[in-house]
Amino acid sequence: MNFITNLEHDFHQNTNSTLALPMEKYMKNNFSFLGIKTDKRRAIFKFNCEKYKVEIKQNYRTIAWELYQKNEREFHYCGIEILMKEINKNYVLEDIQLIEKLLITHSWWDSVDTIAKYLVGGYLQQFPHETFKVIESFSNADNRWLNRTAIIFQLSYKEKTNFELLKFECEKHKESKEFFIQKAIGWALREYSKFNQSDVLEYVKLTQLKPLSQREAIRNIK
C-alpha cells in the first residue's frame, strides 16, 4: 500500500541509531527502534495520513495490522493510532479478534495499556452485551497481557465503571505474583477512586491485596 511504503521510507530517512539505543534500553530491549522522537514520529505520521487519508479510510484495519507486524516499535505505535482514530464508534463485532491479536503481538505495557483503555474499552462501550464473554475470555487466558486488559479496560469509563466487575477481576487475580497484574489492580482501583473514593477505600481495607496493589490503589486517597 502507498501509505505504508511512504511512511516506511520517511521513517527510515529519519533513523537515528544514537537515539534508538536508549529507547530500546527503556523498553528492556524487547523491541527494535528507529530512534525517532515522539514529536517527529507524529509529524511524519500525520503528514502521510493526510496524504493518503482515502486509502487509510478504506483499509485501516489491514493497514494497522501490517504496521503492527513490522519489527520497529515506531510502526506499532502508528498502527494503534490509526485504529484509535478510524475505528472509534465504528466497530463491528469481529473487531475483537483483531484487537486481541494486537494485544498478544509485540506485547509490552506501552502498547497493551493503550489498546486496553481505548480499543477494548471503546469496543465494549459500543457492544456492552459482549463484555462478560470478552472479559471472561481475557481473564481466563494464560497470557498476562490479556489478564491485565481484563482488569484495566474500564480506565476511561470514569463514574460509569462497573465496580462489581472490577472487584471481581481484582479478586480473581489478587494472588498473582506478576508485577504487571499487581500494578494493574492498583491502577484500576486508583482511577475509580477519583469518582468513588469511599467504596474503593472500603474494598481495599476488606481485601487482602498484594502490597503493591494496595499502595497503588489508595495512593491518591487522603
C-alpha positions in Angstrom: 0.0 0.0 0.0 1.2 3.5 -0.8 0.7 4.8 2.7 2.8 2.1 4.3 5.5 2.3 1.6 5.9 6.1 2.0 5.7 6.0 5.8 8.4 3.4 5.9 10.5 5.5 3.5 10.1 8.7 5.6 10.8 6.9 8.9 14.0 5.3 7.5 15.1 8.7 6.3 14.9 9.9 9.9 16.6 6.9 11.6 18.9 7.9 14.4 20.8 5.0 15.9 22.1 7.2 18.7 18.6 7.8 19.9 17.5 4.3 19.2 19.8 2.7 21.9 18.3 4.4 24.9 14.8 3.9 23.6 15.5 0.1 23.3 17.0 0.1 26.7 14.0 1.8 28.3 11.8 -1.0 26.8 14.1 -3.6 28.3 15.5 -4.4 24.8 12.2 -6.1 23.8 11.9 -4.1 20.6 14.0 -2.5 17.9 13.6 1.2 17.4 14.4 3.5 14.5 15.3 6.3 17.0 12.7 8.8 16.0 11.5 11.1 18.8 7.8 11.2 19.5 7.1 14.7 18.1 9.0 13.9 14.9 7.3 10.5 14.5 3.9 12.0 14.9 4.7 14.8 12.4 5.8 12.3 9.8 2.8 10.1 10.6 0.3 13.0 10.4 1.8 14.2 7.0 1.4 10.7 5.5 -2.1 10.2 7.0 -3.2 13.5 5.3 -1.6 12.5 2.0 -3.2 9.0 2.0 -6.4 9.6 4.0 -8.7 8.0 1.5 -6.5 4.8 1.3 -6.4 4.7 5.1 -10.2 5.2 5.5 -10.8 2.3 3.1 -8.2 -0.1 4.6 -7.4 1.0 8.1 -7.8 -2.5 9.7 -5.4 -4.1 7.2 -3.0 -1.2 7.4 -2.9 -1.3 11.2 -2.2 -5.0 11.3 0.5 -4.7 8.6 2.2 -1.9 10.5 2.0 -4.0 13.7 3.9 -6.9 12.2 6.9 -4.8 11.4 10.0 -5.0 13.6 10.4 -1.5 14.7 8.3 -0.1 17.6 7.5 3.2 15.9 5.4 1.3 13.3 3.4 -0.4 16.1 2.5 2.9 17.6 1.3 4.1 14.2 -0.9 1.0 13.8 -2.5 1.6 17.2 -3.1 5.3 16.4 -4.7 4.6 13.1 -7.2 2.2 14.7 -7.9 4.6 17.6 -8.8 7.4 15.1 -10.6 5.4 12.4 -12.5 2.8 14.4 -13.9 5.0 17.1 -17.6 4.3 17.5 -17.4 2.4 14.2 -16.6 -1.1 15.5 -18.0 -4.3 14.1 -18.4 -7.4 16.3 -15.5 -9.2 14.6 -13.1 -6.4 15.6 -12.4 -8.0 18.9 -10.4 -10.7 17.0 -8.1 -8.0 15.6 -7.8 -6.2 18.9 -6.9 -9.5 20.7 -4.2 -10.1 18.1 -2.7 -6.7 18.8 -2.7 -7.4 22.5 -0.7 -10.6 22.2 1.6 -9.4 19.4 4.8 -7.5 20.4 3.2 -7.1 23.8 4.5 -4.7 26.4 2.9 -2.2 28.8 3.1 0.8 26.5 1.0 -0.9 23.7 -1.2 -3.1 25.8 -2.4 -0.2 28.1 -3.3 2.0 25.2 -5.1 -0.9 23.4 -6.9 -2.0 26.6 -8.1 1.5 27.5 -9.1 2.9 24.1 -9.8 -0.1 21.8 -11.1 -2.8 24.2 -12.8 -0.1 26.3 -14.3 1.5 23.2 -15.4 -1.7 21.7 -17.2 -2.8 24.9 -18.9 0.5 25.2 -20.3 0.0 21.8 -21.2 -3.6 22.4 -21.8 -3.8 26.2 -23.6 -7.2 25.8 -20.2 -8.6 24.8 -18.5 -7.5 28.0 -18.9 -10.7 30.0 -17.8 -13.0 27.2 -14.8 -10.9 26.2 -13.5 -10.2 29.7 -14.0 -13.7 30.9 -12.0 -15.0 27.9 -9.2 -12.5 28.6 -9.3 -13.0 32.3 -9.0 -16.8 32.0 -6.3 -16.7 29.3 -2.8 -18.0 30.0 -1.4 -14.6 29.0 -0.6 -11.8 31.4 -1.4 -9.1 29.0 -4.9 -10.3 28.3 -5.3 -10.7 32.1 -4.1 -7.1 32.6 -6.5 -5.9 29.9 -9.4 -7.6 31.7 -8.5 -5.5 34.8 -7.8 -2.1 33.2 -10.2 -1.9 30.2 -12.5 0.4 32.1 -9.9 3.1 32.8 -11.8 5.6 30.6 -15.2 4.8 32.0 -14.9 7.1 34.9 -18.1 7.2 37.1 -19.7 4.6 34.7 -17.2 2.0 35.7 -18.8 -1.3 36.6 -17.3 -1.6 40.1 -18.7 -5.1 40.7 -16.9 -6.3 37.6 -13.7 -4.5 38.6 -13.8 -6.1 42.1 -14.4 -9.5 40.6 -11.3 -9.2 38.4 -9.3 -7.9 41.3 -10.4 -10.8 43.5 -9.6 -13.2 40.7 -6.0 -12.0 40.2 -5.1 -10.6 43.6 -2.8 -13.5 44.4 -0.8 -13.1 41.2 3.0 -12.7 41.7 3.2 -11.0 38.3 4.2 -7.3 38.7 2.1 -6.1 35.8 -1.0 -7.7 37.2 -0.4 -6.3 40.7 0.2 -2.9 39.3 -3.0 -3.1 37.1 -5.2 -3.9 40.1 -3.9 -0.9 42.0 -4.1 1.4 38.9 -7.7 0.4 38.1 -8.8 0.9 41.7 -7.0 4.2 42.0 -8.6 5.6 38.8 -12.1 4.6 40.1 -11.3 6.2 43.5 -11.5 9.6 41.7 -15.2 9.0 41.4 -16.0 6.7 44.4 -13.3 7.1 47.0 -15.3 5.6 49.9 -16.2 2.3 48.2 -12.6 1.8 46.9 -11.2 2.5 50.3 -13.6 0.1 52.0 -12.8 -2.6 49.4 -9.1 -2.2 49.9 -9.5 -2.4 53.7 -11.5 -5.6 53.5 -9.4 -7.3 50.8 -6.0 -8.9 51.2 -4.4 -7.3 48.1 -0.7 -7.6 47.4 1.2 -4.7 49.0 1.9 -3.1 45.6 -1.7 -3.3 44.5 -2.8 -1.8 47.9 -0.3 1.1 47.7 -1.3 2.0 44.2 -5.0 1.8 44.9 -5.0 4.2 47.8 -2.2 6.5 46.7 -4.5 9.4 46.0 -6.9 8.8 48.8 -6.5 11.3 51.7 
